[in-house]
Amino acid sequence: MQIDKVQMKKARTTYGLSAAAMNKICGFGVNTWRLYESGKAEPSKSNMRLLQYAVTPSGMYALLRICPQEIRKELGKKYTKANTIVLEIINLINKRGESVRAKIDEEYFKS
């Protein structure tokens, strides 16, 4: 699954995060997310895997869970807000059943 810049921006804004915050959560360099999102750089295979996680609620939840404590503290309310949004989306998916996963992914994360 390839991730495009529209999906990246939509996911990031849905989570209420800046490109800099996404860099920290994904463990990217300072401007990496912004460069990928703007189309000025192409992700490596390993970074593409991280992007695949970051643009889906369950993947982003996993990334937030393994985010180091110092990054969580640095992001503060942004981290808390993103975590809350991701959990709300996951709860909606669970409430409505697996069959709506594709529809929710399309609504939130597709161009």
Secondary structure, DSSP 8 states (H G I E B T S, - for coil): ----HHHHHHHHHHHT--HHHHHHHHT--TTHHHHHHHTSS---HHHHHHHHHHTSHHHHHHHHHHS-HHHHHHHTHHHHHHHHHHHHHHHHHHHH-GGGHHHHHHHHH--
